Amino acid sequence: MEKKNIDWASLGFGYVQTDYRYVSNYKDGAWDEGALITDANVVLNECAGVFQYAQTCFEGLKAYTTEDGHIVCFRPDLNASRMADSARRLEMPVFPEDRFVDAVVRTVRANAAYVPPYGSGATLYIRPYMMGTNPVIGVKPADEYQFRIFCTPVGPYFKGGAKPIVIKVSDFDRAAPQGTGHIKAGLNYAMSLHAIVTAHEEGFAENMYLDPRTRTRVEETGGANFIFITKDGKLVTPKSDSILPSITRRSLMVVAEKYLGMTVEHREVFFDELDSFAECGLCGTAAVISPVGKINDHGREIAFPSGMEEMGPVTKKLYDTLTGIQMGRLEAPEGWIVKID
Ligand SMILES: *Cc1c(COP(=O)(O)O)cnc(C)c1O
């Protein structure tokens, strides 16, 4: 298969239209058989549920070329089950999990010419999503839905190495207790845009959200979970019902324990204890781990001993091990890597 003529190394994290996308429609209580199509546009009625009441959820995962030249994707079954959870919370029909994984495989295979080569640092980002499509004006769930998957090649997240970022403690809340913070709904992002634009204007890369009820516990950022490394080398990661269960974070917990022999604590993390940690990072599919150098709390700085020059040493080991598994340089736990080609 001939690759597209793309300068992989200079790609950013943006939308590049590829040749095929997967579409399945839900009507009269059932999903149709689904198909790969070439039309990148979605044409819906002006009153579609997604436009009026934001009935939509999404997923994000990546496909890569491994060291030995195979195209693979990473734990798509977890994206399938998380999207099923999102759908149930939003009163949408679940797209069957086995069909989800199959549709991811078919979409990537059809767009194999856009999967960046091994060593380029670039990857193919895959975006499954679902929306209410029929007209809805009274407040209720739609009756008809569309499930789609498109993909887009994205560049290396860190050009020239991962530099630690400075983040701020946000005065805005991301997710209410008993709300929708634990599902991947567009609505969680719509209302975080003002907070992130504000943080960027103030010179910060990201927001740290605290638990809205007490403002004493660390939750997450707008799109990534936190990991902390203690001075004695443990991995600590916040636990809360309103945190989105990151697949990267869950994978790092396994990597820490099973590959690196670390102790892992998944528990409430109090803002007051951040001073005692040695390293901090943000984890998610896009960057795997972004190191955090400083947290600004209304002018008071918490500076991690790992500094502002490079990723902390333990964070780096976690990063290298997980990306080694993803790229086929290290043996993966059973079921983590799904071979596409
Ligand atoms: C998607 C997302 C993450 C990261 O999850 P991954 O599965 O690791 O990509 C973290 N927090 C939020 C709010 C998210 O939407």
The ligand as a MOL file (V3000), in Angstrom:
LIG
                    3D

  0  0  0     0  0            999 V3000
M  V30 BEGIN CTAB
M  V30 COUNTS 15 15 0 0 0
M  V30 BEGIN ATOM
M  V30 1 C -10.5580 11.6480 26.9710 0
M  V30 2 C -10.3030 12.2610 28.2890 0
M  V30 3 C -9.2020 11.8990 29.0890 0
M  V30 4 C -8.1210 10.9650 28.6070 0
M  V30 5 O -8.5790 9.6720 28.3830 0
M  V30 6 P -7.7420 8.6500 27.4860 0
M  V30 7 O -8.6330 7.4760 27.3740 0
M  V30 8 O -6.4890 8.3520 28.2200 0
M  V30 9 O -7.4780 9.3340 26.1950 0
M  V30 10 C -9.0870 12.4680 30.3390 0
M  V30 11 N -9.9840 13.3600 30.8080 0
M  V30 12 C -11.0390 13.7490 30.0630 0
M  V30 13 C -11.9880 14.7380 30.6150 0
M  V30 14 C -11.2410 13.2080 28.7880 0
M  V30 15 O -12.2920 13.6030 28.0690 0
M  V30 END ATOM
M  V30 BEGIN BOND
M  V30 1 1 1 2
M  V30 2 1 2 3
M  V30 3 2 2 14
M  V30 4 1 3 4
M  V30 5 2 3 10
M  V30 6 1 4 5
M  V30 7 1 5 6
M  V30 8 2 6 7
M  V30 9 1 6 8
M  V30 10 1 6 9
M  V30 11 1 10 11
M  V30 12 2 11 12
M  V30 13 1 12 13
M  V30 14 1 12 14
M  V30 15 1 14 15
M  V30 END BOND
M  V30 END CTAB
M  END
